[in-house]
Amino acid sequence: MRTYLPVTFPQNRVLQAERLFLHSDQYIIRTMYFFQDREPEFVCGVLQAMLAVQQDLNSRFHISADGQEMLFYVGEPDLARVHHVAAGDDRALEGLGFFRGFVSVWDAPLYEFFVQSATNSDGPGTRVWAKLHHALADGTSLALLGQRIADACALGAQGLAPDQVTSEQEECLHEENSYHAGRAYTDDADFWANHIGSSSEFPEDLRGDDQTCDSMDLAFEPELTQALVEYTKSLATPVSTYCLGLALLGAYLLRRFDSDAVPVLTASAGRRGLPKAITKSIRMQVNTLLLHCTRKAEETFGDFVLRVDTMLGQALKHSRYPLGKIVEHLHSQGEDTERLWNFSIVSNAYPDLPFDMDFPAEQSSPFGLIFRVNLGCDDRQGLQKVRVVFRRGAMSRQAVERMIEGIRAMAADLVAHPHKPVDRLALIGPKERQLLVDGLQTPPSTWGRAGASFVDYLREAAARYPGHIALCDSTEQLTYAEVDAITDGLAAILEAKGPVRGRFVALGISRCNAFALAIYAVLKAGGAYLPLDPDYPLDRVQYMLEDSQAPLLLVDAQSPQERRALPISGLTVLDIKELMEQAAGLDNVALPAAPHSSDPAYIIYTSGSTGKPKGVVISHRALSAFIAWNIDLFALGEHSRVALHSSFSFDAAVIALFPPLCAGGQLHSINERTRFDLASLYAYLGEHGITDMFLTTQICVEFLQQYQVPGVVISTGGEKLKVAPNHAGLLFNGYGPTECTVISTCHLLDASRSYSNIPIGRPMPGVWHYILDRNQELLPLGMSG
């Protein structure tokens, strides 16, 4: 009797479903064809060569079934390294030679081998492969598969009844054709069309294009595991540990990524026909059943886990429908199926099914985050076998560590509060909570001193840099000594006209040095200023004046005449030019005491949520803190030349009005014509050596699209910065409500980085930022609230 070649497969290698596409759990292989008139030894030689390529060169070896053909794929082998493992058998060597010749002719990344059946049903090849159909029914490891191929070859040599082979083949083909042509196929298609959609965008801000994967273990303490097992018994309908594990991870991912659905990929049912991109995942089981955990408002975890259990049963009922068809359906609906694989759970429901939990550290992955769960039904140790696999370019190890801690925290919270809604269960552990509360704060500013106000800083700068230029506009320049003297005189006059201490003085002055001088004088007099935009309608101006109870309104020649005649009781209108002329003749001015840190420095009116402007008062303490942080952040000094481009009534004007004058720098008031002519603005920046400037978001983007000013530090804000402008110098993106003194966070953009979502940065010193959910609970890092 002829001896058939046994196929020696590599030991300790698992042939996962990504490498073996099977039809269904009942009839694994419907049909298998091999080369016409070839004997089993020949086919085994081909297999040997392919597996040698895989083992030696780590190329992929796929067996996929789709209808009427079996495909073998081998990735770019180096044929010089293929072992002659079939040596000693002429027919096997012939198969090996065929393989080598075939791939040398078809010079392509993938090679397809169509194994076609012999026409006679009693041939030895037909008998062997027909038996192999059923030998593959529940085996996935290469060692087991190799043994069964060897056994099948031996059975073929001993002979197999032709009528038995024919009956089995006919039964397989009939059953398969009946399913695709029957009502069950249509029902399955309808079920998946109504119960699946793509996931949300991956929420983490990508930190690079590294596609390699890393992994960490998620372990529950034995006491917590036991408590979770007892929890499953307390439910109205007890569920398996496997179902509880899926529900717990699903609930966390739904909350953590604020998603409507989380894909659950299980090894519970046969799937085939997946896109190539999915099959290249990190040993993901594509022989799988796709489920979706969904969320409902105020649902308790007990109800959620029972719903997951019901969902699992329904999905299994419709599990024969090919996953590839589901993906095709999503494509036809305009869904981005890539999102299916952003974050998901890959699980194994059966303890006896081999499940590879080891991952090559440098393997490429299209997935952002996967929880691989090796849960056996009612296996109490199952919750201790979870591997978290993540793409390095999407998440850091520190982020995954915090996530694992958060899952443990949710499990512990569930055990302690079994009737708590899913949306209220804990999401963060103690380490991340500590980080969120205290670890993300910006250190205190090194500039300035406690208790000092802008008035103090201005006097000190005037004493230190008396001859340096302090203010510039289109018509004049003023030194620090001149600014100090003029504002002292104006402050004395304002106090005499007022008094203004502790009250608001409205400023309706055009864009020139006089506006800044008026502000500094009001602060020296102990008052707070109220800026009025020249374009504000009269009724808005009147409302602001009445609401603030301002005793004085300072105007100039460019101020609208109707503002001078507003019928407001107790309001005195003064011309700033006349006041400055009066101040020039004053000597030895006696000034009121410096303002207290709790005194108001200015009031800004925002649009308000009720339709009426809302006045926001900023104290001297807050203004001084902002000045110190701004000087530190932008490294301001006597070299600095800061352009004031913002509207005076926009609180971003504070960035230019105060910090440079405290650091010995210059303030340049840009006039109206230059403000709105980008070419003129560009020319002004160059002619005057401007070093720093704030631009509102829209103007910033438009300006940097046309001009490059690498020597200018630009900060922007006011709207979401959607696209990072091309700027060769430093570019800061700021955000913050008026109540937080201009901005509360700031981020320096990295010109070498591609942003999917531009950050707003870390908070300024003394500011705490917390992202909360609808229940006012802290949310994890990276989650929107």
C-alpha positions in Angstrom: 0.0 0.0 0.0 1.3 3.4 -0.9 2.4 5.6 2.1 0.8 9.0 2.0 2.9 12.0 3.1 2.0 13.3 6.6 1.8 17.1 6.8 4.0 18.3 9.7 2.6 21.7 10.8 4.4 24.1 13.0 3.7 23.5 16.7 2.2 26.1 19.1 0.8 28.2 16.2 -2.9 28.9 16.2 -4.8 29.1 12.9 -7.4 31.7 13.9 -10.4 32.4 11.9 -8.5 35.3 10.2 -6.6 32.6 8.5 -9.4 30.0 8.0 -12.6 31.3 6.6 -15.3 28.7 7.3 -18.9 28.6 6.2 -21.0 27.9 9.3 -20.9 26.0 12.5 -22.9 23.1 11.1 -21.4 22.5 7.7 -17.9 23.8 7.7 -16.6 23.2 4.2 -19.2 23.0 1.5 -17.0 22.0 -1.3 -13.3 21.7 -1.8 -11.6 21.3 -5.2 -8.1 20.3 -5.9 -6.0 20.3 -9.1 -7.5 18.2 -11.8 -6.3 14.6 -11.5 -3.8 15.3 -8.8 -3.3 12.9 -5.9 -3.3 13.8 -2.3 0.5 13.7 -2.1 0.7 16.4 -4.7 -1.7 18.7 -2.8 0.1 18.0 0.5 3.3 19.0 -1.2 1.7 22.3 -2.1 0.5 22.8 1.5 3.9 21.9 2.8 5.6 24.6 0.7 3.0 27.2 1.6 3.3 26.5 5.3 7.0 26.5 5.1 6.9 30.0 3.6 4.6 31.1 6.4 6.7 29.6 9.1 10.1 30.8 7.8 9.1 34.2 6.4 6.1 35.1 8.6 4.0 35.5 5.4 0.3 35.0 5.6 -1.4 31.7 4.8 -5.1 31.9 4.3 -7.7 29.3 3.5 -11.0 31.0 2.6 -14.2 29.5 1.3 -16.7 31.4 -0.8 -19.3 29.3 -2.5 -17.5 26.9 -4.9 -13.8 27.5 -4.4 -11.0 27.2 -1.9 -8.4 29.9 -2.0 -4.8 29.7 -0.7 -3.0 33.0 -0.2 0.7 33.3 0.4 2.4 36.7 0.9 5.5 37.4 -1.1 7.7 34.4 -0.3 11.4 34.2 -0.7 11.5 30.9 -2.6 15.2 30.4 -1.9 14.3 29.8 1.8 11.4 27.4 1.2 12.4 24.0 2.8 12.1 20.9 0.8 10.0 19.4 3.6 8.5 16.9 1.1 11.8 15.4 0.2 11.6 11.6 -0.3 8.2 11.5 -2.0 8.2 12.1 -5.8 4.6 13.2 -5.9 5.0 15.6 -3.0 8.1 17.1 -4.6 6.1 17.5 -7.8 3.6 19.5 -5.8 6.3 21.6 -4.3 7.8 22.2 -7.7 4.4 23.2 -9.0 4.1 25.7 -6.2 7.5 27.2 -6.9 6.9 27.4 -10.6 3.4 28.9 -10.1 4.5 31.8 -7.9 7.5 32.5 -10.1 5.1 32.9 -13.1 2.5 34.9 -11.2 4.8 37.7 -9.8 2.2 39.3 -7.5 1.8 40.0 -3.8 -0.9 37.3 -3.4 -1.1 33.9 -5.0 -4.3 32.0 -5.5 -4.4 28.3 -5.7 -7.7 26.9 -7.0 -7.8 23.3 -6.0 -10.2 21.7 -8.4 -12.0 18.4 -7.9 -11.6 15.2 -9.9 -14.6 14.3 -12.0 -14.7 10.8 -10.8 -16.2 10.4 -7.3 -14.2 7.4 -6.4 -10.8 8.9 -6.9 -8.4 8.9 -3.9 -8.2 12.7 -3.9 -12.0 13.1 -3.8 -12.2 10.6 -0.9 -9.5 12.3 1.1 -10.8 15.9 0.7 -14.4 14.9 1.2 -13.4 13.4 4.6 -11.3 16.5 5.3 -14.5 18.7 4.9 -15.7 17.2 8.2 -12.4 16.8 9.8 -12.1 20.6 9.8 -15.4 21.0 11.6 -14.2 22.1 15.0 -10.4 22.4 14.7 -8.5 25.6 14.5 -4.9 25.0 15.6 -2.3 24.2 13.0 -1.1 21.2 14.9 -4.6 19.7 15.1 -5.3 20.6 11.5 -2.1 18.9 10.4 -3.0 15.8 12.2 -6.4 15.7 10.6 -5.0 16.2 7.2 -2.6 13.3 7.9 -5.5 11.2 9.1 -7.5 12.1 6.1 -4.7 11.1 3.8 -4.4 7.8 5.6 -8.1 7.2 5.2 -7.9 8.0 1.6 -5.2 5.4 1.2 -7.3 2.8 2.9 -10.2 3.6 0.7 -13.6 5.2 1.4 -16.9 4.1 0.1 -17.8 6.2 -3.0 -21.5 6.2 -2.2 -20.9 7.6 1.2 -18.7 10.4 -0.1 -21.3 11.3 -2.7 -24.1 11.4 -0.2 -22.2 13.7 2.2 -21.2 16.1 -0.6 -24.7 16.2 -2.0 -26.1 17.0 1.5 -23.7 19.9 2.0 -24.4 21.4 -1.3 -28.2 21.0 -1.0 -28.2 22.6 2.5 -26.1 25.6 1.4 -28.2 26.3 -1.7 -31.4 26.0 0.2 -30.3 28.6 2.8 -29.3 31.2 0.2 -32.5 30.6 -1.8 -34.8 30.4 1.2 -36.7 32.6 3.6 -34.1 32.3 6.3 -31.5 34.2 4.3 -33.9 37.1 3.7 -34.9 37.2 7.4 -31.3 37.3 8.4 -30.6 40.1 6.0 -33.5 42.1 7.3 -32.4 41.6 10.9 -28.9 42.9 10.4 -30.1 45.8 8.3 -32.2 47.0 11.2 -29.8 46.2 14.0 -26.4 47.5 13.0 -24.8 50.8 12.2 -21.3 52.1 12.2 -19.6 53.3 15.4 -18.7 56.8 16.4 -15.4 58.4 15.4 -12.5 57.4 17.6 -12.5 60.2 20.1 -8.9 60.2 21.2 -6.8 62.9 19.6 -4.3 61.0 17.4 -0.8 61.5 18.4 0.9 60.2 15.3 0.7 57.7 12.5 2.3 54.8 14.3 0.1 51.8 13.3 1.9 49.2 15.4 0.0 47.7 18.3 0.7 47.2 22.0 -1.2 45.3 24.6 -1.9 45.3 28.3 -3.8 42.9 30.6 -7.0 43.8 32.5 -7.3 41.8 35.7 -10.0 41.9 38.3 -9.2 41.1 41.9 -10.5 37.7 43.0 -12.9 39.3 45.5 -14.3 41.6 42.8 -14.7 38.7 40.4 -16.6 36.7 42.9 -18.8 39.6 43.7 -19.6 40.0 40.0 -20.4 36.3 39.7 -22.8 36.7 42.6 -24.3 39.7 40.9 -25.3 37.6 37.9 -27.2 35.3 40.1 -29.2 38.1 41.7 -30.7 39.2 38.4 -34.3 38.4 37.4 -32.9 36.1 34.8 -29.4 34.8 35.7 -26.8 35.3 33.0 -23.4 33.8 32.3 -20.1 35.3 33.3 -19.5 35.7 29.6 -22.6 37.8 29.1 -21.7 39.9 32.2 -18.2 40.5 30.8 -19.5 41.7 27.5 -22.1 43.9 29.2 -19.5 45.4 31.6 -17.0 46.2 28.8 -19.7 47.3 26.5 -21.2 49.7 29.1 -17.8 51.2 29.7 -17.0 51.8 26.1 -20.4 53.3 25.4 -19.8 55.8 28.2 -16.1 56.3 27.7 -16.5 57.1 24.0 -19.9 58.6 24.3 -21.0 56.3 21.5 -24.4 55.0 20.4 -23.1 51.5 19.8 -20.1 49.3 20.4 -19.3 46.4 18.1 -18.9 43.0 19.8 -17.0 40.5 17.7 -17.3 36.9 18.9 -16.2 33.5 17.8 -19.7 32.2 18.0 -20.7 31.7 14.4 -19.3 31.3 10.9 -18.5 34.4 8.8 -16.7 34.8 5.5 -16.2 37.3 2.7 -14.6 40.1 4.8 -12.8 43.0 3.3 -9.0 42.5 3.1 -8.4 45.4 5.5 -10.2 43.7 8.3 -8.4 40.4 7.8 -5.1 42.1 8.4 -6.2 43.0 11.9 -4.2 41.8 15.0 -5.3 38.2 14.9 -8.9 39.3 15.1 -11.4 36.4 14.7 -13.2 37.2 11.5 -15.0 33.9 11.7 -17.3 35.8 13.9 -20.7 37.1 14.9 -21.1 40.9 15.0 -23.2 42.3 17.8 -23.9 45.9 18.9 -24.2 47.0 22.5 -26.4 50.1 22.5 -27.3 52.6 25.3 -30.5 53.8 26.8 -31.0 56.7 29.1 -31.4 55.9 32.8 -31.2 52.1 32.2 -29.9 50.2 35.1 -27.0 47.9 34.6 -29.2 44.9 35.5 -31.6 45.7 32.6 -28.6 46.4 30.4 -27.0 43.1 30.9 -30.3 41.3 30.3 -30.7 43.2 27.1 -27.2 42.2 26.1 -28.1 38.6 26.8 -31.3 38.9 24.7 -29.3 40.6 21.9 -26.8 37.8 21.9 -29.5 35.2 21.5 -31.2 37.1 18.7 -27.9 37.6 16.9 -27.0 33.9 17.2 -30.4 33.1 15.7 -29.5 35.1 12.6 -25.8 34.2 12.7 -25.5 32.5 9.3 -25.8 35.7 7.4 -22.3 36.6 6.1 -20.5 39.5 7.9 -19.2 40.6 4.5 -22.8 41.2 3.5 -23.4 43.3 6.6 -20.4 45.5 5.7 -21.6 45.8 2.1 -25.0 47.0 3.5 -23.4 49.6 5.6 -21.4 50.8 2.6 -24.6 51.1 0.5 -26.1 53.2 3.3 -23.2 55.6 3.1 -21.8 54.4 6.4 -18.1 54.6 7.1 -17.4 51.0 8.0 -13.9 51.8 9.1 -15.5 53.1 12.2 -16.7 49.6 13.0 -13.1 48.8 13.9 -12.2 51.9 15.8 -13.0 50.4 19.2 -14.6 47.0 19.9 -14.7 43.9 22.0 -13.4 40.6 20.5 -14.5 37.7 22.6 -14.5 33.9 22.7 -17.6 32.3 24.3 -16.3 28.7 24.2 -13.6 27.4 26.5 -12.7 24.5 24.2 -12.1 26.8 21.2 -8.4 27.8 20.9 -8.1 31.5 21.3 -4.7 33.2 20.8 -4.1 35.9 23.5 -0.5 36.7 22.4 0.1 39.6 20.0 3.3 40.6 18.1 4.3 43.9 19.6 5.2 45.4 16.2 2.3 44.1 14.2 0.3 46.7 12.2 -3.3 47.3 13.2 -6.1 49.3 11.7 -7.9 49.2 15.0 -7.7 52.0 17.6 -8.7 49.9 20.6 -9.7 46.3 21.1 -10.7 44.4 24.3 -9.9 40.7 23.7 -11.9 38.6 26.1 -11.3 34.9 26.6 -14.5 34.2 28.5 -15.9 30.7 28.9 -19.6 30.2 29.6 -20.0 30.3 33.4 -16.2 30.3 33.8 -15.6 32.2 37.0 -12.0 32.9 36.0 -13.1 34.3 32.7 -13.2 37.9 33.9 -9.5 37.7 34.7 -8.6 36.9 31.1 -8.9 40.2 29.3 -6.2 41.6 27.0 -6.4 45.3 25.9 -4.8 45.8 22.5 -4.3 49.3 21.2 -2.6 51.2 18.4 0.3 53.2 19.5 -0.6 56.1 17.3 -4.1 56.3 18.8 -3.5 55.8 22.6 -0.6 55.9 25.0 0.1 53.2 27.5 -0.7 55.7 30.2 -4.1 56.3 28.7 -4.8 52.6 28.5 -3.7 52.2 32.2 -6.2 54.8 33.2 -8.9 53.1 31.1 -8.3 49.8 32.8 -8.5 51.4 36.2 -11.8 53.0 35.1 -13.2 49.6 34.1 -12.3 48.3 37.6 -13.9 51.3 39.1 -17.1 50.8 37.2 -17.2 47.1 38.2 -16.7 48.0 41.9 -19.3 50.7 41.7 -21.7 48.2 40.1 -21.2 45.8 43.0 -21.6 48.5 45.6 -24.7 50.0 43.8 -26.4 47.3 41.8 -29.4 49.4 40.9 -27.5 52.3 39.6 -28.2 53.5 36.0 -25.4 52.7 33.5 -25.0 56.4 32.8 -24.2 57.1 36.5 -21.7 54.3 37.1 -18.1 55.4 37.8 -15.9 55.9 34.8 -12.6 56.9 36.4 -10.4 55.3 39.0 -8.7 57.1 41.9 -5.4 57.8 40.1 -7.1 59.4 37.1 -9.4 61.4 39.5 -6.4 62.7 41.3 -4.8 63.6 37.9 -8.0 65.4 36.8 -8.4 67.3 40.1 -4.8 68.3 40.8 -2.4 67.0 38.2 -3.3 69.1 35.1 -3.0 72.5 36.7 -0.4 75.0 35.4 2.2 76.1 37.9 1.9 79.6 39.3 3.5 82.4 37.3 7.0 83.5 38.2 6.5 87.1 37.2 4.9 89.7 39.4 4.2 89.8 43.1 1.2 89.2 45.4 -1.1 92.1 45.9 0.3 94.3 43.2 -2.1 95.9 40.6 -1.6 97.2 37.1 -1.3 100.7 38.5 1.7 99.5 40.6 3.3 97.7 37.7 2.9 100.8 35.4 4.5 103.1 37.9 7.4 100.7 38.3 7.9 100.4 34.5 7.8 104.2 34.2 10.6 104.5 36.8 12.6 101.8 35.1 12.2 102.8 31.5 11.2 106.5 31.5 12.6 107.3 28.1 11.4 104.1 26.3 8.5 104.3 23.9 5.3 103.0 25.6 2.4 104.0 23.3 2.2 104.3 19.5 -0.6 105.2 17.1 -0.7 106.5 13.6 0.1 110.1 14.7 2.3 110.0 17.8 4.5 108.2 20.2 4.6 108.6 24.0 7.3 107.5 26.4 6.7 105.8 29.7 7.5 109.1 31.6 4.9 110.9 29.4 2.3 108.2 29.9 2.8 108.2 33.7 2.5 112.0 33.9 -0.5 112.4 31.6 -2.5 109.6 33.3 -1.7 111.1 36.8 -3.2 114.4 35.7 -6.3 112.7 34.0 -6.9 110.6 37.1 -7.0 113.7 39.3 -9.4 115.5 37.0 -11.7 112.4 36.7 -11.8 112.0 40.5 -12.7 115.7 40.8 -15.5 115.3 38.1 -16.8 112.1 39.7 -16.0 110.7 42.1 -15.2 107.6 40.2 -13.6 105.3 42.8 -15.4 101.9 42.7 -17.6 103.1 39.7 -17.5 102.5 36.0 -16.3 105.1 33.5 -17.5 104.6 29.9 -15.1 105.1 27.1 -16.4 106.0 23.6 -13.0 107.0 22.2 -11.5 106.0 18.8 -8.5 103.8 18.2 -5.6 106.0 19.3 -3.3 106.5 22.2 -6.0 108.5 24.0 -8.0 105.4 24.6 -5.2 103.6 26.4 -4.4 106.8 28.4 -8.1 107.1 29.5 -8.1 103.5 30.7 -4.9 103.9 32.8 -6.2 107.2 34.2 -9.5 105.6 35.3 -7.6 102.8 37.0 -5.3 105.2 38.8 -8.4 107.1 40.0 -9.7 103.9 41.5 -12.4 103.4 38.9 -13.2 100.7 36.3 -13.5 101.3 32.6 -16.4 100.3 30.3 -15.4 100.1 26.6 -18.0 101.2 24.0 -17.6 100.0 20.5 -18.0 102.8 17.9 -20.4 100.5 15.9 -22.7 99.7 18.8 -26.3 100.8 18.1 -27.5 103.7 20.3 -30.1 101.6 22.2 -27.4 99.1 23.2 -25.1 101.9 24.4 -27.9 103.4 26.4 -28.7 100.1 28.1 -25.0 99.5 29.0 -24.7 103.0 30.5 -27.9 102.7 32.5 -27.1 99.2 33.6 -23.6 100.0 34.8 -24.7 103.4 36.3 -21.6 105.0 34.9 -21.3 108.6 36.1 -18.9 109.6 33.2 -18.8 109.0 29.5 -15.5 110.0 27.8 -15.7 110.8 24.0 -13.6 112.4 21.3 -14.2 114.1 18.0 -14.9 110.9 16.2 -17.7 109.8 18.6 -21.2 109.8 17.3 -23.0 113.1 18.2 -26.1 111.2 19.5 -24.1 109.6 22.2 -23.3 113.0 23.7 -27.0 113.8 24.1 -28.3 110.6 25.6 -31.0 111.4 28.2 -29.5 109.4 31.1 -29.8 110.9 34.5 -26.5 111.4 36.4 -24.4 110.9 33.3 -21.7 113.5 32.4 -20.2 113.5 29.0 -16.6 114.7 28.7 -14.2 115.2 25.8 -10.9 113.4 26.3 -8.9 115.9 24.3 -10.1 118.8 26.6 -9.3 116.7 29.6 -5.8 116.0 28.4 -5.2 119.6 27.8 -6.3 120.4 31.4 -4.1 117.6 32.7 -1.0 119.0 30.9 -1.1 122.0 33.2 -1.3 120.2 36.5 1.8 119.7 38.8 2.2 117.7 42.0 -1.0 115.8 41.5 -2.4 114.2 44.6 -3.8 110.8 43.6 -6.2 108.5 45.5 -4.9 105.3 47.1 -4.1 102.5 44.8 -7.0 100.2 44.0 -7.6 97.1 46.2 -7.2 93.7 44.6 -10.9 93.0 45.0 -11.9 96.3 43.3 -13.3 96.1 39.8 -10.9 96.9 36.9 -13.2 96.8 34.0 -16.6 95.6 32.8 -17.3 93.9 29.5 -20.8 93.4 28.1 -21.4 90.2 26.3 -24.4 89.3 24.2 -26.2 87.5 27.1 -28.4 84.5 27.0 -31.6 86.5 27.4 -31.1 88.8 24.5 -29.9 91.7 26.7 -26.2 92.4 27.1 -24.7 91.0 30.2 -22.1 92.9 32.2 -19.1 90.8 33.3 -16.9 92.5 36.0 -13.2 91.6 36.3 -11.3 92.5 39.4 -7.8 93.9 39.8 -6.7 90.5 41.3 -7.9 88.7 38.2 -6.3 91.3 35.9 -3.0 91.1 37.7 -3.0 87.3 37.5 -3.7 87.5 33.8 -0.9 90.0 33.3 1.7 87.8 35.1 0.7 84.7 33.1 0.7 86.6 29.8 4.2 87.9 30.4 5.4 84.5 31.3 3.7 82.7 28.4 4.8 85.2 25.7 8.2 86.1 27.3 7.3 89.8 27.1 10.0 92.4 27.9 11.3 95.7 26.9 12.0 94.3 23.4 8.3 93.5 22.9 6.1 95.5 20.5 2.5 94.3 20.8 -0.2 95.3 18.2 -3.7 96.0 19.4 -5.9 94.7 16.6 -9.0 93.7 18.6 -12.0 95.8 19.1 -11.8 97.7 22.4 -15.1 96.2 23.5 -13.8 92.7 23.0 -12.0 91.4 26.1 -9.1 90.1 23.9 -8.0 93.8 23.8 -6.8 93.2 27.4 -3.9 91.1 25.9 -2.4 94.1 24.3 -3.5 96.9 26.7 -1.8 95.8 29.9 1.0 93.1 29.8 3.4 95.0 27.5 3.2 98.2 29.6 4.1 96.2 32.7 7.1 94.5 31.0 8.6 97.7 29.5 7.4 97.0 26.0 5.4 99.0 23.4 1.6 99.1 22.7 0.7 99.8 19.1 -2.9 100.8 18.5 -3.8 99.8 14.9 -6.3 102.3 13.4 -9.5 101.3 11.7 -8.2 101.5 8.1 -5.2 99.3 8.8 -7.2 96.8 10.9 -9.4 95.7 8.0 -6.9 95.9 5.2 -4.7 92.8 5.4 -2.0 94.2 3.1 -1.7 97.4 5.2 -1.6 95.3 8.4 1.2 93.2 7.0 3.1 96.3 6.0 2.6 97.8 9.5 3.9 94.7 11.2 7.1 94.8 9.2 7.7 98.6 9.4 7.2 98.7 13.2 8.9 95.5 14.1 5.8 94.0 15.8 6.6 91.0 17.9 3.2 89.9 19.2 -0.4 90.2 18.1 -3.8 88.7 18.8 -6.1 88.1 15.8 -9.7 86.7 16.0 -9.9 83.2 14.5 -11.4 84.1 11.1 -9.0 87.0 10.5 -6.0 84.9 11.7 -6.7 82.1 9.2 -7.3 84.5 6.3 -4.2 86.6 7.1 -1.9 83.6 7.4 -3.2 82.2 4.2 -1.9 85.3 2.4 1.1 86.5 4.4 4.0 85.0 6.4 5.3 86.8 9.4 7.7 84.3 11.1 9.0 86.9 13.6 5.5 87.6 15.0 4.1 85.5 17.9 0.4 85.2 17.0 -2.4 84.2 19.4 -5.9 83.6 18.2 -9.3 82.8 19.7 -13.0 83.7 19.6 -14.1 80.7 17.5 -13.1 77.1 17.1 -9.9 76.8 15.1 -10.8 74.1 12.7 -7.6 74.0 10.5 -4.1 74.9 11.7 -2.9 77.9 9.7 0.5 77.8 8.1 2.6 80.0 10.3 6.4 79.8 10.5 6.4 81.5 13.9 4.7 80.7 17.2 1.0 80.3 17.1 -1.2 80.0 20.2 -4.8 78.9 20.2 -6.7 80.2 23.2 -10.2 79.7 24.7 -12.1 81.1 27.6 -15.3 82.9 28.7 -15.1 86.6 29.5 -15.7 85.7 33.2 -12.2 84.0 33.2 -10.4 87.2 32.3 -10.0 86.9 28.5 -9.0 83.3 28.2 -8.7 80.3 30.6 -6.7 77.9 28.4 -4.0 78.3 25.7 -2.2 75.8 23.4 1.0 76.3 21.4 0.5 74.6 18.1 3.1 72.2 16.8 3.9 73.1 13.2 5.2 69.6 12.5 2.0 67.9 13.7 -1.2 67.1 11.7 -4.2 67.9 13.9 -7.5 66.2 13.6 -8.9 68.4 16.4 -6.8 71.4 17.5 -6.5 71.5 21.3 -7.4 74.6 23.4 -4.6 73.7 25.8 -4.1 73.7 29.5 -5.6 76.2 32.0 -3.9 79.3 33.1 -2.6 79.4 36.7 -5.4 79.7 39.2 -7.9 78.2 36.8 -9.4 74.7 37.2 -11.1 73.0 34.2 -13.3 70.0 34.7 -15.2 68.1 32.0 -18.4 66.8 33.5 -21.3 64.6 32.2 -25.0 65.5 32.5 -24.9 64.3 36.0 -22.1 66.7 37.0 -19.6 63.8 37.3 -16.0 64.0 36.2 -15.3 62.4 32.8 -12.1 60.7 31.8 -9.3 62.3 29.8 -10.1 62.6 26.2 -13.9 62.4 26.6 -16.2 65.3 25.7 -18.9 66.4 28.1 
